[in-house]
Amino acid sequence: MKYLSFLLIIGLLLAGCSRAGSSTEKKKELTKKEKQEIILEFVNKDTKKASDYEVEAFQSLGSVSGENYTNDKTLYDELVNKTMPAYKKAVDAAKEIKPRLKELERPTNKIVKASETFYKALQLEKEALEKSDKGIIQKSNAKMKEYQDMIAEYHADMEKITKKYKVDYEPEKTQP
């Protein structure tokens, strides 16, 4: 008889715990205003660190390429010593972004994938300079184009999300 009452008490405790657990598992639906605040924080804070490193890397690369190009050695030194380390920080910062809304998961994944793609382009450019190989430069340029396409998709996604929640969104022009 003691055994049966012990089992009954344990059964009641477990049943009570499972009901209590199910009520805490229900998440409160966020209001539109709360979602707007999360989106604003995502745009203005969460992605800012990665964006700041990215701008630093683009400025570094721009200082020795295009119309500022002088020679391969100068380009290589800037690329290896400043551009790539800054961009590696951008990749790491992008990977740290934790979207707090389901709608922000896709744009977050795009940021990570795009930053990894651009970093691969930089690695290919470094390899091309080391080997004086124009074919590798073409691969690097193709990766940079891929990056630009991904960033355009990211901005398109963000424009849809911000329009849906009536949040002002103006993408930064930081692309290389």
SERONU-741896 format. One line per field, with one value per residue: residue in three letters; x, y, z of N, C-alpha, C in turn; residue number from 0. Coordinates in steps of 0.02 Angstrom, whole numbers, padded with zeros to 5 digits, m for minus. Layout:
<sites>
semar	(ALA|...)
nX	(X|...)
nY	(Y|...)
nZ	(Z|...)
caX	(X|...)
caY	(Y|...)
caZ	(Z|...)
cX	(X|...)
cY	(Y|...)
cZ	(Z|...)
rogu	(NUM|...)
</sites>
This chain:
<sites>
semar	(MET|LYS|TYR|LEU|SER|PHE|LEU|LEU|ILE|ILE|GLY|LEU|LEU|LEU|ALA|GLY|CYS|SER|ARG|ALA|GLY|SER|SER|THR|GLU|LYS|LYS|LYS|GLU|LEU|THR|LYS|LYS|GLU|LYS|GLN|GLU|ILE|ILE|LEU|GLU|PHE|VAL|ASN|LYS|ASP|THR|LYS|LYS|ALA|SER|ASP|TYR|GLU|VAL|GLU|ALA|PHE|GLN|SER|LEU|GLY|SER|VAL|SER|GLY|GLU|ASN|TYR|THR|ASN|ASP|LYS|THR|LEU|TYR|ASP|GLU|LEU|VAL|ASN|LYS|THR|MET|PRO|ALA|TYR|LYS|LYS|ALA|VAL|ASP|ALA|ALA|LYS|GLU|ILE|LYS|PRO|ARG|LEU|LYS|GLU|LEU|GLU|ARG|PRO|THR|ASN|LYS|ILE|VAL|LYS|ALA|SER|GLU|THR|PHE|TYR|LYS|ALA|LEU|GLN|LEU|GLU|LYS|GLU|ALA|LEU|GLU|LYS|SER|ASP|LYS|GLY|ILE|ILE|GLN|LYS|SER|ASN|ALA|LYS|MET|LYS|GLU|TYR|GLN|ASP|MET|ILE|ALA|GLU|TYR|HIS|ALA|ASP|MET|GLU|LYS|ILE|THR|LYS|LYS|TYR|LYS|VAL|ASP|TYR|GLU|PRO|GLU|LYS|THR|GLN|PRO)
nX	(00041|00098|00189|00107|00044|00157|00196|00084|00096|00219|00180|00083|00164|00250|00157|00111|00229|00249|00141|00166|00285|00240|00166|00262|00334|00263|00285|00276|00192|00272|00244|00203|00274|00379|00443|00482|00576|00673|00713|00767|00872|00946|00985|01051|01140|01174|01227|01321|01454|01517|01502|01577|01709|01716|01709|01830|01918|01885|01925|02060|02098|02057|02148|02261|02228|02144|02130|02226|02326|02495|02600|02625|02688|02663|02524|02508|02570|02485|02365|02390|02435|02344|02213|02160|02169|02078|01962|01943|01905|01782|01713|01712|01637|01516|01477|01445|01323|01162|01008|00855|00729|00627|00612|00732|00829|00863|00922|01031|01102|01139|01225|01332|01372|01402|01508|01603|01624|01680|01798|01859|01882|01979|02081|02107|02153|02271|02342|02351|02432|02548|02583|02586|02475|02356|02240|02197|02169|02056|01968|01961|01900|01778|01727|01714|01613|01511|01497|01449|01325|01262|01256|01171|01055|01037|01008|00889|00808|00807|00744|00615|00576|00587|00496|00378|00365|00361|00481|00610|00735|00892|01011|01188|01319|01444|01515|01651)
nY	(m00059|00063|00077|00096|00219|00299|00293|00356|00486|00525|00517|00619|00730|00730|00748|00874|00947|00933|01002|01129|01155|01159|01276|01374|01356|01412|01547|01721|01813|01931|02106|02219|02337|02295|02207|02299|02372|02272|02248|02373|02376|02269|02318|02439|02408|02267|02222|02319|02311|02213|02278|02395|02343|02292|02408|02466|02371|02384|02516|02505|02415|02491|02594|02552|02498|02500|02664|02703|02611|02560|02465|02284|02235|02332|02327|02192|02192|02281|02213|02090|02132|02227|02235|02100|02054|02146|02115|01983|02000|02058|01950|01863|01942|01947|01815|01810|01871|01859|01825|01890|01878|01775|01818|01882|01787|01737|01854|01868|01749|01774|01883|01823|01722|01804|01882|01783|01742|01857|01862|01746|01788|01885|01802|01729|01833|01866|01745|01749|01860|01814|01712|01772|01757|01774|01705|01663|01787|01818|01725|01774|01899|01852|01797|01914|01976|01884|01907|02040|02018|01940|02031|02125|02047|02029|02163|02180|02086|02144|02265|02221|02166|02277|02362|02291|02301|02435|02512|02628|02611|02622|02568|02556|02616|02527|02440|02363)
nZ	(00000|00041|m00062|m00174|m00142|m00140|m00275|m00330|m00278|m00336|m00470|m00475|m00447|m00558|m00661|m00628|m00644|m00781|m00835|m00786|m00852|m00984|m00987|m00971|m01084|m01186|m01285|m01272|m01392|m01492|m01499|m01635|m01621|m01537|m01623|m01721|m01648|m01626|m01757|m01790|m01698|m01747|m01874|m01840|m01737|m01714|m01839|m01860|m01807|m01888|m02009|m01988|m01980|m02107|m02186|m02148|m02203|m02340|m02363|m02341|m02444|m02554|m02547|m02611|m02731|m02893|m02951|m02862|m02868|m02867|m02871|m02874|m02757|m02657|m02654|m02615|m02487|m02414|m02426|m02359|m02232|m02182|m02247|m02256|m02119|m02059|m02129|m02092|m01961|m01987|m02042|m01931|m01841|m01909|m01900|m01766|m01753|m01692|m01740|m01682|m01724|m01825|m01957|m01979|m01993|m02122|m02187|m02098|m02119|m02250|m02234|m02167|m02260|m02371|m02320|m02295|m02426|m02485|m02411|m02457|m02587|m02563|m02515|m02631|m02712|m02646|m02665|m02805|m02823|m02762|m02849|m02970|m03059|m03177|m03201|m03075|m03022|m03096|m03043|m02914|m02940|m02986|m02868|m02795|m02866|m02842|m02705|m02708|m02770|m02671|m02566|m02622|m02627|m02489|m02451|m02522|m02458|m02329|m02358|m02388|m02265|m02179|m02238|m02220|m02081|m02066|m02048|m02065|m02187|m02250|m02353|m02327|m02429|m02453|m02528|m02616)
caX	(00000|00143|00220|00056|00035|00219|00191|00032|00125|00268|00141|00053|00218|00273|00104|00112|00288|00242|00093|00201|00333|00208|00144|00321|00360|00227|00318|00232|00198|00297|00203|00234|00323|00438|00477|00514|00635|00722|00739|00810|00933|00982|01015|01094|01187|01199|01268|01368|01523|01542|01504|01634|01770|01712|01728|01902|01952|01875|01967|02128|02106|02050|02207|02317|02202|02109|02170|02280|02374|02563|02635|02600|02716|02626|02457|02514|02584|02424|02315|02408|02446|02288|02147|02137|02153|02017|01905|01934|01865|01714|01683|01699|01582|01454|01458|01420|01256|01109|00943|00804|00665|00631|00621|00801|00874|00888|00972|01091|01140|01168|01282|01387|01394|01433|01573|01648|01639|01727|01862|01888|01907|02043|02131|02125|02194|02337|02373|02365|02491|02607|02600|02578|02430|02297|02182|02173|02139|01989|01928|01950|01851|01713|01704|01692|01547|01465|01487|01406|01258|01235|01241|01110|01000|01028|00974|00821|00772|00797|00694|00549|00562|00577|00433|00324|00358|00363|00544|00652|00795|00934|01073|01251|01356|01512|01543|01714)
caY	(00000|00119|00080|00124|00290|00332|00300|00405|00552|00539|00529|00686|00780|00731|00777|00946|00977|00936|01056|01192|01164|01177|01346|01417|01347|01457|01612|01778|01841|01999|02157|02249|02386|02258|02183|02357|02387|02219|02260|02432|02356|02226|02360|02491|02385|02198|02216|02375|02290|02182|02331|02439|02307|02287|02474|02471|02329|02413|02576|02480|02389|02547|02638|02524|02468|02546|02723|02709|02557|02580|02403|02223|02227|02377|02296|02130|02209|02309|02159|02041|02161|02268|02219|02033|02050|02184|02079|01923|02024|02068|01882|01839|01982|01925|01750|01820|01900|01813|01856|01880|01867|01726|01853|01906|01731|01735|01907|01854|01698|01806|01923|01776|01692|01856|01901|01727|01743|01911|01842|01699|01829|01914|01748|01715|01889|01856|01690|01773|01904|01772|01670|01813|01716|01812|01660|01666|01854|01813|01689|01822|01947|01817|01792|01981|01985|01842|01944|02097|01992|01920|02092|02153|02005|02047|02227|02169|02053|02192|02314|02189|02159|02343|02389|02254|02326|02508|02537|02661|02572|02650|02529|02591|02603|02511|02387|02380)
caZ	(00000|00041|m00129|m00219|m00126|m00162|m00347|m00343|m00263|m00389|m00531|m00470|m00453|m00627|m00701|m00612|m00676|m00854|m00850|m00772|m00906|m01047|m00985|m00979|m01151|m01230|m01288|m01284|m01460|m01490|m01532|m01695|m01596|m01513|m01683|m01751|m01608|m01639|m01825|m01785|m01663|m01794|m01926|m01813|m01686|m01723|m01899|m01863|m01794|m01949|m02060|m01974|m02001|m02179|m02212|m02136|m02253|m02406|m02368|m02347|m02512|m02600|m02543|m02652|m02793|m02938|m02969|m02813|m02878|m02887|m02892|m02842|m02689|m02612|m02649|m02576|m02417|m02385|m02425|m02308|m02166|m02157|m02275|m02237|m02046|m02045|m02156|m02050|m01904|m02012|m02047|m01862|m01813|m01943|m01871|m01698|m01754|m01673|m01756|m01630|m01759|m01879|m02021|m01986|m02001|m02191|m02197|m02058|m02155|m02309|m02213|m02152|m02323|m02412|m02292|m02308|m02498|m02497|m02382|m02505|m02643|m02541|m02514|m02701|m02736|m02615|m02701|m02873|m02819|m02747|m02907|m03031|m03100|m03197|m03195|m03006|m03014|m03124|m02993|m02860|m02963|m02988|m02798|m02775|m02898|m02802|m02643|m02723|m02781|m02606|m02528|m02653|m02602|m02419|m02447|m02546|m02402|m02275|m02379|m02380|m02193|m02149|m02266|m02186|m02012|m02068|m02019|m02116|m02202|m02303|m02353|m02334|m02491|m02430|m02569|m02649)
cX	(00043|00173|00171|00046|00098|00217|00139|00059|00175|00232|00110|00106|00241|00220|00102|00171|00279|00193|00127|00250|00299|00184|00203|00350|00324|00261|00267|00245|00221|00249|00240|00288|00386|00478|00514|00579|00691|00753|00786|00876|00977|01020|01067|01148|01217|01245|01323|01440|01554|01550|01563|01700|01773|01734|01803|01941|01945|01919|02040|02142|02103|02111|02264|02292|02166|02155|02228|02334|02442|02603|02609|02626|02677|02556|02459|02524|02522|02372|02328|02409|02387|02220|02120|02124|02088|01956|01892|01892|01792|01677|01665|01640|01515|01430|01430|01349|01204|01041|00891|00734|00676|00644|00693|00852|00905|00938|01037|01134|01173|01229|01343|01415|01429|01502|01624|01670|01689|01796|01897|01916|01974|02098|02154|02169|02265|02375|02393|02427|02554|02631|02601|02534|02365|02233|02153|02142|02067|01942|01912|01896|01781|01684|01679|01624|01494|01447|01438|01333|01224|01215|01178|01049|00985|00988|00901|00779|00757|00746|00624|00529|00546|00513|00374|00311|00362|00422|00584|00716|00831|01000|01134|01284|01429|01546|01606|01704)
cY	(00063|00131|00113|00198|00330|00344|00353|00476|00572|00555|00598|00740|00786|00763|00853|00980|00983|00991|01123|01206|01186|01249|01393|01410|01393|01525|01665|01803|01913|02046|02184|02299|02351|02231|02240|02374|02335|02230|02319|02415|02312|02269|02407|02467|02316|02191|02269|02354|02259|02234|02377|02407|02302|02353|02484|02431|02359|02475|02556|02457|02445|02593|02615|02491|02520|02603|02735|02655|02585|02519|02344|02215|02270|02349|02235|02146|02236|02254|02112|02071|02201|02245|02152|02028|02088|02145|02014|01941|02035|02000|01857|01877|01962|01859|01756|01848|01846|01846|01840|01875|01816|01760|01876|01849|01729|01792|01895|01802|01727|01847|01877|01748|01744|01875|01845|01726|01798|01893|01792|01736|01861|01862|01730|01771|01884|01801|01711|01818|01864|01734|01708|01777|01754|01770|01661|01734|01853|01777|01735|01873|01916|01811|01861|01997|01945|01878|02002|02075|01971|01980|02126|02113|02020|02112|02221|02136|02103|02245|02285|02186|02228|02376|02357|02283|02402|02537|02568|02621|02603|02612|02574|02570|02589|02460|02410|02399)
cZ	(00000|m00028|m00177|m00205|m00146|m00237|m00367|m00332|m00318|m00454|m00531|m00477|m00525|m00672|m00690|m00645|m00751|m00874|m00839|m00828|m00970|m01046|m00994|m01049|m01201|m01228|m01304|m01354|m01453|m01525|m01593|m01673|m01572|m01572|m01718|m01714|m01620|m01708|m01824|m01751|m01708|m01845|m01896|m01764|m01703|m01784|m01904|m01854|m01857|m02004|m02050|m01995|m02077|m02212|m02205|m02189|m02323|m02416|m02377|m02418|m02564|m02602|m02588|m02716|m02834|m02956|m02921|m02819|m02900|m02911|m02851|m02770|m02639|m02601|m02604|m02502|m02382|m02376|m02366|m02238|m02138|m02181|m02249|m02161|m02028|m02070|m02118|m01989|m01926|m02017|m01977|m01831|m01845|m01914|m01801|m01696|m01740|m01687|m01703|m01659|m01814|m01946|m02032|m01995|m02071|m02204|m02158|m02094|m02217|m02291|m02201|m02217|m02367|m02385|m02301|m02381|m02513|m02469|m02427|m02566|m02624|m02538|m02584|m02729|m02709|m02653|m02772|m02873|m02805|m02808|m02973|m03082|m03114|m03193|m03124|m02991|m03040|m03076|m02934|m02879|m02967|m02917|m02774|m02805|m02861|m02737|m02656|m02735|m02716|m02564|m02557|m02631|m02529|m02413|m02471|m02492|m02346|m02295|m02372|m02307|m02163|m02176|m02230|m02116|m02007|m02030|m02076|m02124|m02261|m02302|m02362|m02399|m02472|m02475|m02604|m02722)
rogu	(0|1|2|3|4|5|6|7|8|9|10|11|12|13|14|15|16|17|18|19|20|21|22|23|24|25|26|27|28|29|30|31|32|33|34|35|36|37|38|39|40|41|42|43|44|45|46|47|48|49|50|51|52|53|54|55|56|57|58|59|60|61|62|63|64|65|66|67|68|69|70|71|72|73|74|75|76|77|78|79|80|81|82|83|84|85|86|87|88|89|90|91|92|93|94|95|96|97|98|99|100|101|102|103|104|105|106|107|108|109|110|111|112|113|114|115|116|117|118|119|120|121|122|123|124|125|126|127|128|129|130|131|132|133|134|135|136|137|138|139|140|141|142|143|144|145|146|147|148|149|150|151|152|153|154|155|156|157|158|159|160|161|162|163|164|165|166|167|168|169|170|171|172|173|174|175)
</sites>
